């Protein structure tokens, strides 16, 4: 059972990182399209999107 819990933690961590990187990629796409955000706005947008995922 302990192995299953560790494996699920690793899977959940990987999903969280992939989700974060997808949001960062979207931010880069926005910058390239001329849609500029301050760092505070960018982190707010990411937090909102991550909260909506949960």
C-alpha positions as CSV (number, residue, x, y, z in Angstrom):
1,X,0.0,0.0,0.0
2,X,2.9,2.4,0.8
3,X,4.2,2.0,-2.7
4,X,0.8,2.9,-4.2
5,X,0.7,6.1,-2.1
6,X,4.2,7.0,-3.1
7,X,3.4,6.4,-6.8
8,X,0.2,8.5,-6.6
9,X,2.1,11.3,-5.0
10,X,4.6,11.2,-7.8
11,X,1.8,11.1,-10.4
12,X,0.0,14.0,-8.8
13,X,3.3,16.0,-8.6
14,X,4.0,15.3,-12.3
15,X,0.4,16.4,-13.2
16,X,0.8,19.6,-11.2
17,X,4.1,20.5,-12.9
18,X,2.7,19.8,-16.4
19,X,-0.3,22.0,-15.6
20,X,2.0,24.8,-14.3
21,X,4.2,24.6,-17.4
22,X,1.1,24.6,-19.7
23,X,0.1,27.9,-18.0
24,X,3.6,29.3,-18.4
25,X,3.5,28.3,-22.1
26,X,0.2,30.2,-22.5
27,X,1.8,33.2,-20.9
28,X,4.7,33.1,-23.4
29,X,2.2,32.8,-26.2
30,X,0.4,35.9,-24.9
31,X,3.6,37.8,-24.7
32,X,4.5,36.9,-28.3
33,X,1.1,38.0,-29.4
34,X,1.7,41.4,-27.7
35,X,-0.6,40.7,-24.7
36,X,1.7,41.9,-21.9
37,X,1.0,41.4,-18.2
38,X,2.9,42.5,-15.2
39,X,4.5,39.8,-13.1
40,X,1.8,40.2,-10.4
41,X,-1.0,39.9,-13.0
42,X,0.6,36.8,-14.5
43,X,0.9,35.1,-11.1
44,X,-2.7,36.1,-10.3
45,X,-3.9,34.6,-13.6
46,X,-2.0,31.4,-12.9
47,X,-3.3,31.1,-9.4
48,X,-6.9,31.6,-10.6
49,X,-6.5,29.0,-13.3
50,X,-5.0,26.5,-10.9
51,X,-7.7,27.1,-8.3
52,X,-10.3,26.5,-11.0
53,X,-8.6,23.1,-11.8
54,X,-9.0,21.9,-8.2
